[in-house]
């Protein structure tokens, strides 16, 4: 489980936190007790072609099939453009 650290402690101990993150630890940075960010180790791995070769393909009927009502509503939701 990730350790929670407040913003002030994260700022003043950032180098120490990064050393611990490099060893595999993970931290949640909180503002007034509310989580706002996660500090975790970088996941770097080589891509392996054919890694999912044993996985059966998704049938066209499922992939191109209709969305359920909730998903359709999310796609049709109007969002104002950013200014």
C-alpha positions as CSV (number, residue, x, y, z in Angstrom):
1,X,0.0,0.0,0.0
2,X,1.3,3.5,-0.9
3,X,2.4,5.8,1.9
4,X,0.6,9.2,2.0
5,X,2.8,12.3,2.2
6,X,1.5,15.8,2.4
7,X,2.7,18.4,-0.2
8,X,5.0,20.2,2.2
9,X,6.8,17.0,3.1
10,X,7.0,16.0,-0.5
11,X,8.6,19.3,-1.4
12,X,11.2,19.3,1.4
13,X,12.0,15.6,1.1
14,X,11.7,15.1,-2.7
15,X,15.2,13.7,-3.2
16,X,14.7,11.2,-0.4
17,X,11.3,10.2,-1.8
18,X,12.7,9.6,-5.3
19,X,15.5,7.4,-3.9
20,X,12.8,5.3,-2.1
21,X,10.7,5.3,-5.3
22,X,13.7,4.0,-7.2
23,X,13.7,1.1,-4.8
24,X,10.1,0.3,-5.6
25,X,8.1,2.2,-3.1
26,X,5.1,4.3,-4.0
27,X,3.7,7.4,-2.4
28,X,0.4,9.3,-2.6
29,X,0.8,13.1,-2.3
30,X,-2.1,14.7,-0.5
31,X,-3.3,18.3,-0.1
32,X,-5.1,18.8,3.2
33,X,-5.6,15.1,3.5
34,X,-7.1,14.6,0.0
35,X,-5.0,12.6,-2.5
36,X,-4.0,14.6,-5.5
37,X,-1.1,12.7,-7.1
38,X,0.8,9.5,-7.0
39,X,4.6,9.1,-7.1
40,X,5.5,5.6,-8.4
41,X,8.4,3.9,-10.1
42,X,8.6,4.2,-13.8
43,X,7.5,1.0,-15.6
44,X,10.0,0.5,-18.3
45,X,10.0,-2.7,-20.2
46,X,10.8,-3.7,-23.7
47,X,7.9,-4.3,-26.0
48,X,7.6,-7.9,-26.9
49,X,6.1,-8.5,-30.3
50,X,3.6,-11.4,-30.3
51,X,3.1,-11.2,-26.6
52,X,-0.6,-11.7,-27.0
53,X,-0.5,-14.2,-29.8
54,X,-2.2,-16.8,-27.7
55,X,-5.1,-14.5,-27.0
56,X,-8.2,-15.1,-29.2
57,X,-9.2,-12.2,-31.3
58,X,-12.3,-10.1,-30.4
59,X,-15.1,-11.2,-32.7
60,X,-16.3,-8.5,-35.1
61,X,-19.8,-8.7,-33.7
62,X,-18.5,-7.7,-30.3
63,X,-16.0,-5.2,-31.5
64,X,-18.3,-3.4,-33.9
65,X,-21.5,-4.2,-32.0
66,X,-23.8,-1.5,-30.6
67,X,-23.0,0.2,-27.3
68,X,-25.2,-0.2,-24.3
69,X,-27.3,2.8,-23.3
70,X,-24.9,4.1,-20.7
71,X,-21.9,4.1,-23.0
72,X,-23.9,5.6,-25.8
73,X,-25.0,8.4,-23.5
74,X,-21.4,9.1,-22.6
75,X,-20.4,9.3,-26.3
76,X,-23.3,11.6,-27.1
77,X,-22.7,13.9,-24.1
78,X,-21.9,17.5,-25.3
79,X,-18.7,18.9,-23.9
80,X,-17.9,22.6,-24.3
81,X,-14.5,23.2,-26.0
82,X,-11.7,24.6,-24.0
83,X,-10.9,28.3,-24.5
